[in-house]
Amino acid sequence: MDTIKYLLTHSRLRLTGLFILSLFLALAIFAPLIAPHDPWETREPYQPPSQEHYLGTNDIGQDILSELIYASRVSLTIGFMAGLISVFIGATLGMLAGYYRGGVES
């Protein structure tokens, strides 16, 4: 219990990172509820930012804010998968090096 308390209270930078990651996770999970429009629905292209489209529309008329919100799902998935694959490869190589020693270890 003391370890968790230490981790949460002794590093402002750690808390800031945890807050930002939590914010992006919530954004990705609740994208259908947060996005103001369907990101695949097309409207008039190249509309400037307005009350209806906060960041405007792109060249085929899709709402840019909705696209960004839905794209957070893809970005977080790729980031977590890259981390998991790296840990798996590193752990496997570390176990092989520890088991076989010698040339494999170096």
DSSP file (Angstrom, degrees, kcal/mol; ACC not computed):
  #  RESIDUE AA STRUCTURE BP1 BP2  ACC     N-H-->O    O-->H-N    N-H-->O    O-->H-N    TCO  KAPPA ALPHA  PHI   PSI    X-CA   Y-CA   Z-CA
    1    1 A M     >        0   0    0      0, 0.0     4,-2.0     0, 0.0     5,-0.1   0.000 360.0 360.0 360.0 -36.7    0.0    0.0    0.0
    2    2 A D  H  >  +     0   0    0      1,-0.2     4,-2.5     2,-0.2     5,-0.2   0.842 360.0  57.4 -66.4 -32.1    2.9    2.4    0.7
    3    3 A T  H  > S+     0   0    0      2,-0.2     4,-2.6     1,-0.2    -1,-0.2   0.924 107.2  46.9 -64.4 -44.3    4.3    1.8   -2.7
    4    4 A I  H  > S+     0   0    0      1,-0.2     4,-2.0     2,-0.2    -2,-0.2   0.913 112.2  50.2 -64.1 -42.5    1.1    2.9   -4.4
    5    5 A K  H  X S+     0   0    0     -4,-2.0     4,-1.3     1,-0.2    -1,-0.2   0.911 111.6  49.1 -61.7 -42.0    0.9    6.0   -2.2
    6    6 A Y  H  X S+     0   0    0     -4,-2.5     4,-2.2     1,-0.2     3,-0.4   0.928 110.5  49.9 -62.3 -45.9    4.5    6.8   -3.0
    7    7 A L  H  < S+     0   0    0     -4,-2.6     4,-0.2     1,-0.2    -1,-0.2   0.852 114.9  44.1 -63.2 -34.1    4.0    6.4   -6.8
    8    8 A L  H  < S+     0   0    0     -4,-2.0    -1,-0.2    -5,-0.2    -2,-0.2   0.673 122.4  34.1 -86.2 -16.7    0.9    8.7   -6.7
    9    9 A T  H  < S+     0   0    0     -4,-1.3    -2,-0.2    -3,-0.4    -3,-0.2   0.664 107.5  59.0-113.0 -18.0    2.3   11.4   -4.5
   10   10 A H  S  < S+     0   0    0     -4,-2.2     2,-0.3    -5,-0.2    -3,-0.1   0.333  98.9  53.2-101.9   8.7    6.0   11.8   -5.2
   11   11 A S     >  -     0   0    0     -4,-0.2     4,-1.9    -5,-0.1    -1,-0.2  -0.827  47.5-177.0-147.2 107.0    6.1   12.6   -8.9
   12   12 A R  H  > S+     0   0    0     -2,-0.3     4,-2.3     1,-0.2     5,-0.1   0.875  92.4  53.9 -66.5 -37.4    4.1   15.4  -10.4
   13   13 A L  H  > S+     0   0    0      2,-0.2     4,-2.3     1,-0.2    -1,-0.2   0.893 107.3  50.9 -65.0 -39.6    5.4   14.4  -13.9
   14   14 A R  H  > S+     0   0    0      1,-0.2     4,-2.4     2,-0.2    -1,-0.2   0.908 111.1  48.0 -63.8 -42.6    4.2   10.8  -13.3
   15   15 A L  H  X S+     0   0    0     -4,-1.9     4,-2.4     2,-0.2    -2,-0.2   0.883 110.0  52.4 -65.7 -38.4    0.7   12.1  -12.3
   16   16 A T  H  X S+     0   0    0     -4,-2.3     4,-2.4     2,-0.2    -2,-0.2   0.926 111.1  46.8 -63.7 -44.4    0.6   14.4  -15.3
   17   17 A G  H  X S+     0   0    0     -4,-2.3     4,-2.6     1,-0.2     5,-0.2   0.899 112.1  50.4 -63.2 -41.6    1.4   11.5  -17.7
   18   18 A L  H  X S+     0   0    0     -4,-2.4     4,-2.3     2,-0.2    -1,-0.2   0.891 110.7  49.8 -63.5 -39.7   -1.1    9.2  -16.0
   19   19 A F  H  X S+     0   0    0     -4,-2.4     4,-2.3     2,-0.2    -2,-0.2   0.926 112.0  47.0 -63.9 -45.7   -3.8   11.9  -16.3
   20   20 A I  H  X S+     0   0    0     -4,-2.4     4,-2.4     2,-0.2    -2,-0.2   0.917 113.2  48.4 -64.8 -43.5   -3.1   12.5  -20.0
   21   21 A L  H  X S+     0   0    0     -4,-2.6     4,-2.5     1,-0.2    -1,-0.2   0.912 111.9  49.9 -63.1 -41.5   -3.1    8.7  -20.8
   22   22 A S  H  X S+     0   0    0     -4,-2.3     4,-2.5    -5,-0.2    -1,-0.2   0.890 109.4  52.2 -63.0 -39.2   -6.4    8.4  -18.9
   23   23 A L  H  X S+     0   0    0     -4,-2.3     4,-2.3     2,-0.2    -2,-0.2   0.928 111.6  45.3 -62.7 -45.9   -7.9   11.2  -20.8
   24   24 A F  H  X S+     0   0    0     -4,-2.4     4,-2.4     2,-0.2    -2,-0.2   0.876 112.2  52.0 -67.6 -36.7   -6.9    9.6  -24.1
   25   25 A L  H  X S+     0   0    0     -4,-2.5     4,-2.7     2,-0.2     5,-0.2   0.927 111.2  46.9 -63.7 -44.0   -8.2    6.2  -23.0
   26   26 A A  H  X S+     0   0    0     -4,-2.5     4,-2.5     1,-0.2    -2,-0.2   0.903 111.6  51.9 -63.3 -40.5  -11.5    7.7  -22.0
   27   27 A L  H  < S+     0   0    0     -4,-2.3    -2,-0.2    -5,-0.2    -1,-0.2   0.910 113.1  44.5 -61.5 -43.0  -11.6    9.6  -25.4
   28   28 A A  H >< S+     0   0    0     -4,-2.4     3,-0.9     1,-0.2    -2,-0.2   0.905 115.2  46.9 -69.6 -41.6  -11.0    6.4  -27.3
   29   29 A I  H 3< S+     0   0    0     -4,-2.7    -2,-0.2     1,-0.2    -1,-0.2   0.917 120.7  36.4 -67.8 -42.9  -13.4    4.3  -25.3
   30   30 A F  T >X S+     0   0    0     -4,-2.5     4,-1.9    -5,-0.2     3,-0.9   0.049  78.3 125.3-100.4  25.8  -16.3    6.8  -25.4
   31   31 A A  H <> S+     0   0    0     -3,-0.9     4,-2.7     1,-0.3    -1,-0.2   0.875  71.1  53.8 -53.9 -44.5  -15.6    8.1  -29.0
   32   32 A P  H 34 S+     0   0    0      0, 0.0    -1,-0.3     0, 0.0    -2,-0.1   0.827 114.0  43.1 -63.1 -27.9  -19.2    7.3  -30.2
   33   33 A L  H <4 S+     0   0    0     -3,-0.9    -2,-0.2     1,-0.1    -3,-0.1   0.784 119.8  41.1 -84.9 -27.8  -20.6    9.4  -27.4
   34   34 A I  H  < S+     0   0    0     -4,-1.9    -3,-0.2    -7,-0.2    -1,-0.1   0.856  89.5  93.7 -90.1 -38.7  -18.1   12.3  -27.6
   35   35 A A     <  -     0   0    0     -4,-2.7    31,-0.1    -5,-0.2     3,-0.0  -0.332  65.6-147.3 -62.6 131.1  -17.8   12.8  -31.3
   36   36 A P  S    S+     0   0    0      0, 0.0     2,-0.3     0, 0.0    -1,-0.1   0.778  77.6  17.6 -71.6 -25.3  -20.2   15.5  -32.6
   37   37 A H  S    S-     0   0    0     26,-0.1    25,-0.0     4,-0.0    -3,-0.0  -0.899  91.9 -87.9-138.4 165.6  -20.7   13.8  -36.0
   38   38 A D    >   -     0   0    0     -2,-0.3     3,-1.1     1,-0.1    25,-0.4  -0.668  37.1-142.1 -71.8 125.3  -20.2   10.5  -37.7
   39   39 A P  T 3  S+     0   0    0      0, 0.0    -1,-0.1     0, 0.0    28,-0.1   0.698  97.7  50.2 -68.7 -16.5  -16.6   10.6  -39.0
   40   40 A W  T 3  S+     0   0    0     22,-0.1     2,-0.3     2,-0.1    22,-0.0   0.524  85.4 103.1 -97.1  -6.7  -17.5    8.8  -42.2
   41   41 A E    <   -     0   0    0     -3,-1.1    22,-0.4    22,-0.1     2,-0.3  -0.597  65.9-140.9 -76.8 133.7  -20.4   11.0  -43.1
   42   42 A T        +     0   0    0     -2,-0.3    19,-0.2    20,-0.1    20,-0.2  -0.750  28.1 161.4-100.8 145.7  -19.6   13.5  -45.9
   43   43 A R        -     0   0    0     18,-0.7    19,-0.1    -2,-0.3    -1,-0.0  -0.486  57.1 -33.8-132.7-156.7  -20.8   17.1  -46.1
   44   44 A E  S >  S-     0   0    0     -2,-0.2     3,-0.6    17,-0.1    17,-0.1  -0.568  72.6-119.8 -71.2 128.6  -19.7   20.1  -47.9
   45   45 A P  T 3  S+     0   0    0      0, 0.0    14,-0.2     0, 0.0    13,-0.1  -0.256  83.2  16.6 -71.8 157.4  -15.9   20.0  -48.3
   46   46 A Y  T 3  S+     0   0    0     12,-2.2    12,-0.1     1,-0.2    13,-0.1   0.787  75.4 167.0  56.7  36.6  -13.4   22.6  -47.0
   47   47 A Q    <   -     0   0    0     -3,-0.6    10,-1.8    11,-0.3    -1,-0.2  -0.628  34.4-123.2 -76.7 138.6  -15.9   24.3  -44.5
   48   48 A P        -     0   0    0      0, 0.0     8,-0.3     0, 0.0     5,-0.2  -0.291  44.6 -69.9 -73.5 166.4  -14.0   26.6  -42.1
   49   49 A P  S    S+     0   0    0      0, 0.0     2,-0.2     0, 0.0     5,-0.2  -0.307  70.9 151.4 -56.3 138.1  -14.3   26.1  -38.4
   50   50 A S        -     0   0    0      3,-2.9     6,-0.2    -3,-0.1    -3,-0.0  -0.842  61.8 -79.1-152.6-174.6  -17.8   27.0  -37.1
   51   51 A Q  S    S+     0   0    0     -2,-0.2     3,-0.2     1,-0.2    -1,-0.0   0.820 130.4  43.7 -66.4 -30.4  -20.4   26.1  -34.4
   52   52 A E  S    S+     0   0    0      1,-0.3     2,-0.5     2,-0.1    -1,-0.2   0.868 126.2  29.4 -82.3 -38.2  -21.3   23.0  -36.3
   53   53 A H    >   -     0   0    0     -5,-0.2    -3,-2.9     1,-0.1     3,-0.8  -0.896  69.1-168.1-125.8  98.6  -17.8   21.9  -37.2
   54   54 A Y  T 3  S+     0   0    0     -2,-0.5    -1,-0.1     1,-0.3     3,-0.1   0.806  92.4  25.3 -61.7 -32.4  -15.3   23.0  -34.5
   55   55 A L  T 3  S-     0   0    0      1,-0.4    -1,-0.3    -6,-0.1     2,-0.1   0.311 113.0-121.9-111.0   6.5  -12.3   22.2  -36.7
   56   56 A G    <   -     0   0    0     -3,-0.8     8,-2.0    -8,-0.3     9,-0.4  -0.380  34.7 -68.4  86.4-167.4  -14.0   22.4  -40.1
   57   57 A T  B     -A   63   0A   0    -10,-1.8     6,-0.2     6,-0.2   -15,-0.0  -0.868  40.9-123.9-124.0 159.8  -14.2   19.7  -42.7
   58   58 A N    >   -     0   0    0      4,-1.9   -12,-2.2    -2,-0.3     3,-1.2  -0.026  48.6 -71.3 -89.5-163.8  -11.6   18.1  -44.9
   59   59 A D  T 3  S+     0   0    0      1,-0.3    -1,-0.0   -14,-0.2    -2,-0.0   0.685 133.9  40.3 -69.4 -18.5  -11.4   17.7  -48.7
   60   60 A I  T 3  S-     0   0    0      2,-0.1    -1,-0.3   -16,-0.1   -17,-0.2   0.294 121.8-100.8-111.4  10.2  -14.3   15.2  -48.9
   61   61 A G    <   +     0   0    0     -3,-1.2   -18,-0.7     1,-0.3     2,-0.3   0.627  69.9 146.3  89.0  15.3  -16.5   16.9  -46.2
   62   62 A Q        -     0   0    0    -20,-0.2    -4,-1.9   -19,-0.1     2,-0.4  -0.647  57.7-105.1 -85.6 143.6  -15.8   14.8  -43.2
   63   63 A D  B  >  -A   57   0A   0    -22,-0.4     4,-1.8   -25,-0.4    -6,-0.2  -0.515  26.0-152.8 -67.9 122.3  -15.8   16.5  -39.8
   64   64 A I  H  > S+     0   0    0     -8,-2.0     4,-2.3    -2,-0.4     5,-0.2   0.880  91.1  53.5 -69.5 -39.5  -12.1   16.8  -38.7
   65   65 A L  H  > S+     0   0    0     -9,-0.4     4,-2.2     1,-0.2    -1,-0.2   0.921 109.6  48.5 -61.8 -43.4  -12.8   16.8  -34.9
   66   66 A S  H  > S+     0   0    0      1,-0.2     4,-2.3     2,-0.2    -1,-0.2   0.885 110.3  52.1 -64.0 -38.3  -14.8   13.5  -35.2
   67   67 A E  H  X S+     0   0    0     -4,-1.8     4,-2.2     1,-0.2    -1,-0.2   0.909 109.6  49.3 -63.4 -41.7  -12.0   12.0  -37.3
   68   68 A L  H  X S+     0   0    0     -4,-2.3     4,-1.0     2,-0.2    -2,-0.2   0.901 110.4  50.3 -64.4 -41.3   -9.4   12.9  -34.6
   69   69 A I  H >< S+     0   0    0     -4,-2.2     3,-0.6     1,-0.2     4,-0.4   0.932 114.8  42.8 -64.3 -45.6  -11.5   11.5  -31.8
   70   70 A Y  H >X S+     0   0    0     -4,-2.3     3,-1.1     1,-0.2     4,-0.7   0.825 107.4  61.4 -70.6 -30.4  -12.0    8.2  -33.6
   71   71 A A  H 3X S+     0   0    0     -4,-2.2     4,-2.3     1,-0.2    -1,-0.2   0.730  87.8  73.0 -68.8 -20.9   -8.4    8.1  -34.7
   72   72 A S  H <X S+     0   0    0     -4,-1.0     4,-2.3    -3,-0.6    -1,-0.2   0.825  91.5  58.4 -62.3 -28.9   -7.3    8.0  -31.0
   73   73 A R  H <> S+     0   0    0     -3,-1.1     4,-2.1    -4,-0.4    -1,-0.2   0.935 108.1  44.0 -63.3 -46.0   -8.5    4.4  -30.9
   74   74 A V  H  X S+     0   0    0     -4,-0.7     4,-2.5     2,-0.2     5,-0.2   0.924 113.9  50.2 -66.0 -44.7   -6.2    3.4  -33.7
   75   75 A S  H  X S+     0   0    0     -4,-2.3     4,-2.3     1,-0.2    -2,-0.2   0.920 112.8  45.3 -62.2 -45.8   -3.2    5.3  -32.2
   76   76 A L  H  X S+     0   0    0     -4,-2.3     4,-2.6     2,-0.2     5,-0.2   0.884 112.2  52.2 -67.0 -38.1   -3.6    3.8  -28.7
   77   77 A T  H  X S+     0   0    0     -4,-2.1     4,-2.4    -5,-0.2     5,-0.2   0.934 111.7  45.9 -62.7 -45.7   -4.1    0.3  -30.1
   78   78 A I  H  X S+     0   0    0     -4,-2.5     4,-2.4     2,-0.2    -2,-0.2   0.912 113.5  50.0 -63.9 -42.5   -0.9    0.6  -32.2
   79   79 A G  H  X S+     0   0    0     -4,-2.3     4,-2.0    -5,-0.2    -2,-0.2   0.929 113.8  43.7 -62.8 -46.7    1.0    2.0  -29.2
   80   80 A F  H  X S+     0   0    0     -4,-2.6     4,-2.6     2,-0.2    -1,-0.2   0.895 114.1  50.3 -67.4 -39.4   -0.1   -0.7  -26.8
   81   81 A M  H  X S+     0   0    0     -4,-2.4     4,-2.7    -5,-0.2     5,-0.2   0.908 109.4  51.1 -65.6 -40.7    0.5   -3.4  -29.3
   82   82 A A  H  X S+     0   0    0     -4,-2.4     4,-2.2    -5,-0.2    -1,-0.2   0.907 111.8  48.5 -61.9 -40.8    4.0   -2.2  -30.1
   83   83 A G  H  X S+     0   0    0     -4,-2.0     4,-2.4     2,-0.2    -2,-0.2   0.925 112.3  47.5 -64.4 -44.9    4.8   -2.1  -26.4
   84   84 A L  H  X S+     0   0    0     -4,-2.6     4,-2.4     2,-0.2    -2,-0.2   0.905 112.8  48.5 -64.0 -41.8    3.4   -5.6  -25.8
   85   85 A I  H  X S+     0   0    0     -4,-2.7     4,-2.6     2,-0.2     5,-0.2   0.910 111.6  50.3 -65.1 -41.4    5.4   -7.0  -28.8
   86   86 A S  H  X S+     0   0    0     -4,-2.2     4,-2.7    -5,-0.2     5,-0.2   0.911 111.5  47.7 -63.3 -42.8    8.6   -5.3  -27.6
   87   87 A V  H  X S+     0   0    0     -4,-2.4     4,-2.7     2,-0.2     5,-0.2   0.915 112.5  49.8 -64.3 -42.4    8.2   -6.7  -24.1
   88   88 A F  H  X S+     0   0    0     -4,-2.4     4,-2.3     2,-0.2    -2,-0.2   0.937 114.2  43.7 -62.1 -47.4    7.5  -10.2  -25.5
   89   89 A I  H  X S+     0   0    0     -4,-2.6     4,-2.5     2,-0.2     5,-0.2   0.928 116.0  47.8 -64.8 -45.0   10.5  -10.2  -27.7
   90   90 A G  H  X S+     0   0    0     -4,-2.7     4,-2.4    -5,-0.2    -2,-0.2   0.904 113.1  47.5 -63.7 -41.8   12.8   -8.7  -25.1
   91   91 A A  H  X S+     0   0    0     -4,-2.7     4,-2.4    -5,-0.2    -1,-0.2   0.901 112.4  50.1 -66.7 -39.8   11.6  -11.2  -22.4
   92   92 A T  H  X S+     0   0    0     -4,-2.3     4,-2.3    -5,-0.2    -2,-0.2   0.936 113.1  45.1 -64.0 -46.6   12.1  -14.1  -24.8
   93   93 A L  H  X S+     0   0    0     -4,-2.5     4,-2.5     1,-0.2    -2,-0.2   0.889 112.9  51.9 -64.8 -38.4   15.6  -13.0  -25.8
   94   94 A G  H  X S+     0   0    0     -4,-2.4     4,-2.2    -5,-0.2    -2,-0.2   0.905 110.5  47.5 -64.1 -41.6   16.5  -12.4  -22.1
   95   95 A M  H  X S+     0   0    0     -4,-2.4     4,-2.1     2,-0.2    -2,-0.2   0.905 112.9  48.9 -67.1 -40.4   15.3  -15.9  -21.1
   96   96 A L  H  X S+     0   0    0     -4,-2.3     4,-2.6     2,-0.2     5,-0.4   0.915 111.9  48.8 -64.1 -41.9   17.2  -17.5  -23.9
   97   97 A A  H  X S+     0   0    0     -4,-2.5     4,-1.6     1,-0.2     8,-0.2   0.886 113.6  47.1 -65.8 -38.3   20.4  -15.6  -23.1
   98   98 A G  H  < S+     0   0    0     -4,-2.2    -1,-0.2    -5,-0.2    -2,-0.2   0.843 116.1  44.4 -71.3 -32.8   20.0  -16.6  -19.4
   99   99 A Y  H  < S+     0   0    0     -4,-2.1    -2,-0.2    -5,-0.2    -3,-0.2   0.925 123.6  31.2 -78.2 -45.8   19.3  -20.2  -20.1
  100  100 A Y  H  < S+     0   0    0     -4,-2.6     3,-0.2    -5,-0.2    -3,-0.2   0.723  85.9 179.4 -88.8 -22.7   22.0  -20.9  -22.8
  101  101 A R    >X  +     0   0    0     -4,-1.6     3,-1.2    -5,-0.4     4,-0.8  -0.060  45.0  65.5  53.4-158.2   24.7  -18.4  -21.5
  102  102 A G  H 3> S+     0   0    0      1,-0.2     4,-1.6     2,-0.2    -1,-0.2  -0.196 116.5   0.2  55.4-127.8   27.9  -18.2  -23.5
  103  103 A G  H 34 S+     0   0    0      1,-0.2    -1,-0.2     2,-0.2    -2,-0.1   0.821 133.2  54.7 -65.1 -34.9   27.7  -16.9  -27.1
  104  104 A V  H <4 S+     0   0    0     -3,-1.2    -1,-0.2     1,-0.2    -2,-0.2   0.888 106.6  52.5 -67.4 -37.8   23.9  -16.4  -26.9
  105  105 A E  H  <        0   0    0     -4,-0.8    -2,-0.2     1,-0.3    -1,-0.2   0.888 360.0 360.0 -66.2 -39.9   24.3  -14.2  -23.8
  106  106 A S     <        0   0    0     -4,-1.6    -1,-0.3    -5,-0.1    -2,-0.2   0.514 360.0 360.0 -75.2 360.0   26.9  -11.9  -25.4
